[in-house]
Amino acid sequence: MKESAFVQPRHGAAQENEACRNSRFHFDLWFYFTLQNWVLDFGRPIAMIVLPLEWFPLNKPSAGDYFHMAYNVITPFILLKLIERSPKTLPRSMVYICIIMFVMGASIHLVGDSVNHRLIFSGYQLHLSVRENPIIQNLKPETLIDSFELLYYYDEYLGHSMWYIPFFLILCIYFSGCFIPCKEEQQRIPMAALLLIGPSSLYYWYLVTEGQIFILFIFTFFALMALVMHQKRKGLLMDSNGRFLFYSFIITLVLIALWVGWLWNDKILRKKYPGIIYIPEPWAFYTLHMSSLHSPKGESI
C-alpha cells in the first residue's frame, strides 16, 4: 500500500511531463498545413490561369482540379494528425463526423468551382451575379439560367458550408486541448511559430474573403476567446500551438479590416456584395480590376 501510494504521484508527474512534451510547437505539421493551403487551395486558380489551356482542355479536369483533389486528401489527414498530437483526449466521434463532412463539402465545391472557372474563359465575370452576366443572359432556353444558379448554389453556399463549418469546428476542438499548466511553456512563442504566423494569417484572410465566411470566422474567433477566458479561470494557459492559432486569427481580423477599408468606396463591388457585411472576394476584385492587365487583347480570361 505504501509503495502504491508512492508510485501514484510519480505516475501523475509523468503524465504532466508527457502533456508538456506533446504541447510543444508542432512545426512540421503546421508547416505542411500552411504550405499545402497556399499551394493546393490558393494556388489552384493561379495554376489554371498560368498553365497553357492546350494542356488541359475545357472538357477535361484542369491543373486546379488536380490541386483541389490533393487538397481534399491532404488537409483532413493533417488535421487528424494535429488531433492525434493533442495533449488532451478529444471527442473522436465528433472529429470523424467533421472530417467526413469536410471531405464531402470540399468535393462538392470541387465540381462547382471547376465549372465556374471554365466559365471565366468564356467571359464570365465574377464581380457580377449569375443572371447579370452577359454570357448567361443569352442562354436559350431561359431555364438553363436556373441550372447555372443551382450550380452557383452548390459551389458558393452548400459546398462552402459543408467545407468550412467542419474545418473551423475541428480547429476549435483542437484548440480546446491546447491548454496546460506548464509555466515554462508560456515564456515566449517559438521562433518557428513566428515565421509561420504571417503566411498562416494571410491564408485565413484569403479563406474568409474568398469563401465569404466572415460570420463563421468571427463566431469561431469568439469561441476561441471564450475558451481562453474559461481555461484561464481554471489556471490553464495556452501552449505554443494554441497561441499560434489564436494570434493567427487576430492578425486575420486586422487584414480583413484593411481589405474592406481599401475597397470601401468601390461602387461595382458594393453592388455585388450588398448588405451590412461588405467583404469583397479577391478573385472578384481580380476579374474587375486586374484581369485586363494579363490579357493580350484586354478581354476577360
Secondary structure as a PSIPRED ss2 file (coil, helix, strand):
# PSIPRED VFORMAT (PSIPRED V4.0)

   1 M C   1.000  0.000  0.000
   2 K H   0.000  1.000  0.000
   3 E H   0.000  1.000  0.000
   4 S H   0.000  1.000  0.000
   5 A H   0.000  1.000  0.000
   6 F H   0.000  1.000  0.000
   7 V H   0.000  1.000  0.000
   8 Q H   0.000  1.000  0.000
   9 P H   0.000  1.000  0.000
  10 R H   0.000  1.000  0.000
  11 H H   0.000  1.000  0.000
  12 G H   0.000  1.000  0.000
  13 A H   0.000  1.000  0.000
  14 A H   0.000  1.000  0.000
  15 Q H   0.000  1.000  0.000
  16 E H   0.000  1.000  0.000
  17 N H   0.000  1.000  0.000
  18 E H   0.000  1.000  0.000
  19 A H   0.000  1.000  0.000
  20 C H   0.000  1.000  0.000
  21 R H   0.000  1.000  0.000
  22 N H   0.000  1.000  0.000
  23 S C   1.000  0.000  0.000
  24 R C   1.000  0.000  0.000
  25 F C   1.000  0.000  0.000
  26 H C   1.000  0.000  0.000
  27 F H   0.000  1.000  0.000
  28 D H   0.000  1.000  0.000
  29 L H   0.000  1.000  0.000
  30 W H   0.000  1.000  0.000
  31 F H   0.000  1.000  0.000
  32 Y H   0.000  1.000  0.000
  33 F H   0.000  1.000  0.000
  34 T H   0.000  1.000  0.000
  35 L H   0.000  1.000  0.000
  36 Q H   0.000  1.000  0.000
  37 N H   0.000  1.000  0.000
  38 W H   0.000  1.000  0.000
  39 V H   0.000  1.000  0.000
  40 L H   0.000  1.000  0.000
  41 D H   0.000  1.000  0.000
  42 F H   0.000  1.000  0.000
  43 G H   0.000  1.000  0.000
  44 R H   0.000  1.000  0.000
  45 P H   0.000  1.000  0.000
  46 I H   0.000  1.000  0.000
  47 A H   0.000  1.000  0.000
  48 M H   0.000  1.000  0.000
  49 I H   0.000  1.000  0.000
  50 V H   0.000  1.000  0.000
  51 L C   1.000  0.000  0.000
  52 P C   1.000  0.000  0.000
  53 L H   0.000  1.000  0.000
  54 E H   0.000  1.000  0.000
  55 W H   0.000  1.000  0.000
  56 F C   1.000  0.000  0.000
  57 P C   1.000  0.000  0.000
  58 L C   1.000  0.000  0.000
  59 N C   1.000  0.000  0.000
  60 K C   1.000  0.000  0.000
  61 P C   1.000  0.000  0.000
  62 S C   1.000  0.000  0.000
  63 A H   0.000  1.000  0.000
  64 G H   0.000  1.000  0.000
  65 D H   0.000  1.000  0.000
  66 Y H   0.000  1.000  0.000
  67 F H   0.000  1.000  0.000
  68 H H   0.000  1.000  0.000
  69 M H   0.000  1.000  0.000
  70 A H   0.000  1.000  0.000
  71 Y H   0.000  1.000  0.000
  72 N H   0.000  1.000  0.000
  73 V H   0.000  1.000  0.000
  74 I H   0.000  1.000  0.000
  75 T H   0.000  1.000  0.000
  76 P H   0.000  1.000  0.000
  77 F H   0.000  1.000  0.000
  78 I H   0.000  1.000  0.000
  79 L H   0.000  1.000  0.000
  80 L H   0.000  1.000  0.000
  81 K H   0.000  1.000  0.000
  82 L H   0.000  1.000  0.000
  83 I H   0.000  1.000  0.000
  84 E H   0.000  1.000  0.000
  85 R C   1.000  0.000  0.000
  86 S C   1.000  0.000  0.000
  87 P C   1.000  0.000  0.000
  88 K C   1.000  0.000  0.000
  89 T C   1.000  0.000  0.000
  90 L C   1.000  0.000  0.000
  91 P C   1.000  0.000  0.000
  92 R H   0.000  1.000  0.000
  93 S H   0.000  1.000  0.000
  94 M H   0.000  1.000  0.000
  95 V H   0.000  1.000  0.000
  96 Y H   0.000  1.000  0.000
  97 I H   0.000  1.000  0.000
  98 C H   0.000  1.000  0.000
  99 I H   0.000  1.000  0.000
 100 I H   0.000  1.000  0.000
 101 M H   0.000  1.000  0.000
 102 F H   0.000  1.000  0.000
 103 V H   0.000  1.000  0.000
 104 M H   0.000  1.000  0.000
 105 G H   0.000  1.000  0.000
 106 A H   0.000  1.000  0.000
 107 S H   0.000  1.000  0.000
 108 I H   0.000  1.000  0.000
 109 H H   0.000  1.000  0.000
 110 L H   0.000  1.000  0.000
 111 V H   0.000  1.000  0.000
 112 G H   0.000  1.000  0.000
 113 D H   0.000  1.000  0.000
 114 S H   0.000  1.000  0.000
 115 V H   0.000  1.000  0.000
 116 N H   0.000  1.000  0.000
 117 H H   0.000  1.000  0.000
 118 R H   0.000  1.000  0.000
 119 L H   0.000  1.000  0.000
 120 I H   0.000  1.000  0.000
 121 F H   0.000  1.000  0.000
 122 S C   1.000  0.000  0.000
 123 G C   1.000  0.000  0.000
 124 Y C   1.000  0.000  0.000
 125 Q C   1.000  0.000  0.000
 126 L C   1.000  0.000  0.000
 127 H C   1.000  0.000  0.000
 128 L C   1.000  0.000  0.000
 129 S C   1.000  0.000  0.000
 130 V C   1.000  0.000  0.000
 131 R C   1.000  0.000  0.000
 132 E C   1.000  0.000  0.000
 133 N C   1.000  0.000  0.000
 134 P H   0.000  1.000  0.000
 135 I H   0.000  1.000  0.000
 136 I H   0.000  1.000  0.000
 137 Q H   0.000  1.000  0.000
 138 N C   1.000  0.000  0.000
 139 L C   1.000  0.000  0.000
 140 K C   1.000  0.000  0.000
 141 P C   1.000  0.000  0.000
 142 E C   1.000  0.000  0.000
 143 T H   0.000  1.000  0.000
 144 L H   0.000  1.000  0.000
 145 I H   0.000  1.000  0.000
 146 D H   0.000  1.000  0.000
 147 S H   0.000  1.000  0.000
 148 F H   0.000  1.000  0.000
 149 E H   0.000  1.000  0.000
 150 L H   0.000  1.000  0.000
 151 L H   0.000  1.000  0.000
 152 Y H   0.000  1.000  0.000
 153 Y H   0.000  1.000  0.000
 154 Y H   0.000  1.000  0.000
 155 D H   0.000  1.000  0.000
 156 E H   0.000  1.000  0.000
 157 Y H   0.000  1.000  0.000
 158 L H   0.000  1.000  0.000
 159 G H   0.000  1.000  0.000
 160 H H   0.000  1.000  0.000
 161 S H   0.000  1.000  0.000
 162 M H   0.000  1.000  0.000
 163 W H   0.000  1.000  0.000
 164 Y H   0.000  1.000  0.000
 165 I H   0.000  1.000  0.000
 166 P H   0.000  1.000  0.000
 167 F H   0.000  1.000  0.000
 168 F H   0.000  1.000  0.000
 169 L H   0.000  1.000  0.000
 170 I H   0.000  1.000  0.000
 171 L H   0.000  1.000  0.000
 172 C H   0.000  1.000  0.000
 173 I H   0.000  1.000  0.000
 174 Y H   0.000  1.000  0.000
 175 F H   0.000  1.000  0.000
 176 S H   0.000  1.000  0.000
 177 G C   1.000  0.000  0.000
 178 C C   1.000  0.000  0.000
 179 F E   0.000  0.000  1.000
 180 I E   0.000  0.000  1.000
 181 P C   1.000  0.000  0.000
 182 C C   1.000  0.000  0.000
 183 K H   0.000  1.000  0.000
 184 E H   0.000  1.000  0.000
 185 E H   0.000  1.000  0.000
 186 Q H   0.000  1.000  0.000
 187 Q C   1.000  0.000  0.000
 188 R C   1.000  0.000  0.000
 189 I C   1.000  0.000  0.000
 190 P C   1.000  0.000  0.000
 191 M H   0.000  1.000  0.000
 192 A H   0.000  1.000  0.000
 193 A H   0.000  1.000  0.000
 194 L H   0.000  1.000  0.000
 195 L H   0.000  1.000  0.000
 196 L H   0.000  1.000  0.000
 197 I H   0.000  1.000  0.000
 198 G H   0.000  1.000  0.000
 199 P H   0.000  1.000  0.000
 200 S H   0.000  1.000  0.000
 201 S H   0.000  1.000  0.000
 202 L H   0.000  1.000  0.000
 203 Y H   0.000  1.000  0.000
 204 Y H   0.000  1.000  0.000
 205 W H   0.000  1.000  0.000
 206 Y H   0.000  1.000  0.000
 207 L H   0.000  1.000  0.000
 208 V H   0.000  1.000  0.000
 209 T H   0.000  1.000  0.000
 210 E H   0.000  1.000  0.000
 211 G H   0.000  1.000  0.000
 212 Q C   1.000  0.000  0.000
 213 I C   1.000  0.000  0.000
 214 F H   0.000  1.000  0.000
 215 I H   0.000  1.000  0.000
 216 L H   0.000  1.000  0.000
 217 F H   0.000  1.000  0.000
 218 I H   0.000  1.000  0.000
 219 F H   0.000  1.000  0.000
 220 T H   0.000  1.000  0.000
 221 F H   0.000  1.000  0.000
 222 F H   0.000  1.000  0.000
 223 A H   0.000  1.000  0.000
 224 L H   0.000  1.000  0.000
 225 M H   0.000  1.000  0.000
 226 A H   0.000  1.000  0.000
 227 L H   0.000  1.000  0.000
 228 V H   0.000  1.000  0.000
 229 M H   0.000  1.000  0.000
 230 H H   0.000  1.000  0.000
 231 Q H   0.000  1.000  0.000
 232 K H   0.000  1.000  0.000
 233 R H   0.000  1.000  0.000
 234 K C   1.000  0.000  0.000
 235 G C   1.000  0.000  0.000
 236 L C   1.000  0.000  0.000
 237 L E   0.000  0.000  1.000
 238 M E   0.000  0.000  1.000
 239 D C   1.000  0.000  0.000
 240 S H   0.000  1.000  0.000
 241 N H   0.000  1.000  0.000
 242 G H   0.000  1.000  0.000
 243 R H   0.000  1.000  0.000
 244 F H   0.000  1.000  0.000
 245 L H   0.000  1.000  0.000
 246 F H   0.000  1.000  0.000
 247 Y H   0.000  1.000  0.000
 248 S H   0.000  1.000  0.000
 249 F H   0.000  1.000  0.000
 250 I H   0.000  1.000  0.000
 251 I H   0.000  1.000  0.000
 252 T H   0.000  1.000  0.000
 253 L H   0.000  1.000  0.000
 254 V H   0.000  1.000  0.000
 255 L H   0.000  1.000  0.000
 256 I H   0.000  1.000  0.000
 257 A H   0.000  1.000  0.000
 258 L H   0.000  1.000  0.000
 259 W H   0.000  1.000  0.000
 260 V H   0.000  1.000  0.000
 261 G H   0.000  1.000  0.000
 262 W H   0.000  1.000  0.000
 263 L C   1.000  0.000  0.000
 264 W C   1.000  0.000  0.000
 265 N C   1.000  0.000  0.000
 266 D C   1.000  0.000  0.000
 267 K H   0.000  1.000  0.000
 268 I H   0.000  1.000  0.000
 269 L H   0.000  1.000  0.000
 270 R H   0.000  1.000  0.000
 271 K H   0.000  1.000  0.000
 272 K H   0.000  1.000  0.000
 273 Y C   1.000  0.000  0.000
 274 P C   1.000  0.000  0.000
 275 G C   1.000  0.000  0.000
 276 I C   1.000  0.000  0.000
 277 I C   1.000  0.000  0.000
 278 Y C   1.000  0.000  0.000
 279 I C   1.000  0.000  0.000
 280 P C   1.000  0.000  0.000
 281 E C   1.000  0.000  0.000
 282 P H   0.000  1.000  0.000
 283 W H   0.000  1.000  0.000
 284 A H   0.000  1.000  0.000
 285 F H   0.000  1.000  0.000
 286 Y H   0.000  1.000  0.000
 287 T H   0.000  1.000  0.000
 288 L H   0.000  1.000  0.000
 289 H H   0.000  1.000  0.000
 290 M C   1.000  0.000  0.000
 291 S H   0.000  1.000  0.000
 292 S H   0.000  1.000  0.000
 293 L H   0.000  1.000  0.000
 294 H H   0.000  1.000  0.000
 295 S C   1.000  0.000  0.000
 296 P C   1.000  0.000  0.000
 297 K C   1.000  0.000  0.000
 298 G C   1.000  0.000  0.000
 299 E C   1.000  0.000  0.000
 300 S C   1.000  0.000  0.000
 301 I C   1.000  0.000  0.000
